[in-house]
Amino acid sequence: MVNPVSEPSHQGDALDAETAAWLRLLLTPGVGRSTTRRLLAKAGSAEAIWQLPRASWGECASSAQVQALAVPPADWAQQCTATAQWLNSAAPGLGHILITLGHPQYPDCLLQSEDPPLLLFVQGSAALLQSDDPWFPYPATLAMVGSRNPSAQGLVNARQMAQALAESGLCIVSGLARGIDAAAHEGALLAGQKASRPRTIAVVGTGLDQVYPSSHSALARQIAEHGLVVSEYLLGSGPLARHFPQRNRIIAGLSQGTLVVEAALQSGSLITARLASEQGREVFAIPGSIHAPQSKGCHALLRQGAKLVETAQHVLEEFQGLNTRPANDSKAHTAIKQEAAAEHPLLAALGHDPMSLDALVARTGWDAAHLQAQLMELELDNRVARLPGGMYQRLTAT
């Protein structure tokens, strides 16, 4: 039998024995989530695992895993100290908490998933984290995911859709990645930064002492101030490639549905959609141009039975009976109607696919100088986006 805090206790950290025992479990090489769950089921708690005889470990783990469990990890004491410091280092107005499997604050929706994370580091609004029901004091959650290299229209769609859905009472869950994820978080934050309920949750693929990509540091801070940032990874964990497909199961597990805005055929967003479908949760997709690689994944989902989404109302219809307000799409609808009533002839020529200047010259018969002047006007009006390679694309409010 092993004292679970015999290693780190002399380091002066303030962790309780149960949390220290959890960290030792997670740091033990070769002992994964399923083996840990079997050990927990046998012992009743992380601390009690270390009081079992090795023979009992052998009933739940392989001989190699039993040997690994018997040796305290070299970085255990360091991780205990770092975790204690993190728990006590939240900035004013923010909270840092650690939630383990089986804790009263552990989200029920994750418990119902096939592979629930063993431990969650959570950073967020102190008021939220100190409430009686800090995780889901809101009626419904929707994952919004998509390409890291979206089209200009995809970014507009994600931001406007997230804002409309958040204004209707949904909480938007995403992964803080570049592109669609970031736009979804931004749209949800626009819906009400002073709201008493979180409008967005970011599930990240690093420890919470890091932000990846680093350019999203300010966005991560905003999310923490008005929602939650969540990770299953220990402090000091960097953005390893394998972390991101794994964190997708948490994004899907925290959400009652998943909306894919743009995605290529080989995309992590499709993993999230598949996981959501396997858990019996709704999958939605926004269609796009048949020529755009960013739309191929969405079209594949639609062929497989995902629900086609053109407006926020199409999503909200699936959340009927939950305490959500009708989508506030009036501004977007008004803009669309106004544009339709007095559509610029160049917008009609552009259509909705990316197009080169030469192709526009051929289609309109206008000279290049006149076209460029008109395109610049539309760009300034946020009705056309300039794309790499000298291409242009029309932007439409969702």
Buried (B, 14 or more C-beta within 10 A) or exposed (E): EBBBBEBBBEBEBEBEBBBBBBBBBBBBEEBEBEBBBBBBEBBEBBBBBBBBEBEBBBEBBEEEBBEBBEEBBEEBBBBBBBBBBBBEEBEEEBBBBBBBBBEEBBBEBBEEBEBBBBBBBBBBBBEBBEEEEBBBEBBBBBBBBBBBBBBBBBBBBBBBBBBBBBBBBBBBBBBBBBBBBBBBBBBBBBBBEEBEBBBBBBBBBBBBBBBBBEEBEEBBBBBBBBBBBBBBBBBBBEBEEEBBEBBBBBBBBBBBBBBBBBBBEEBBBBBBBBBBBEBEBBBBBBEBBEEBBBBBBBBBBBEEEBBEBEBBBBBBEBBEEEEBEEBBBEEBBEBBEEBEEEEBEBBEBBEBBBBEBEBBBEBBEBEEEEBBEBBEEBBEEEBBBEBEEEBBBBBBBB
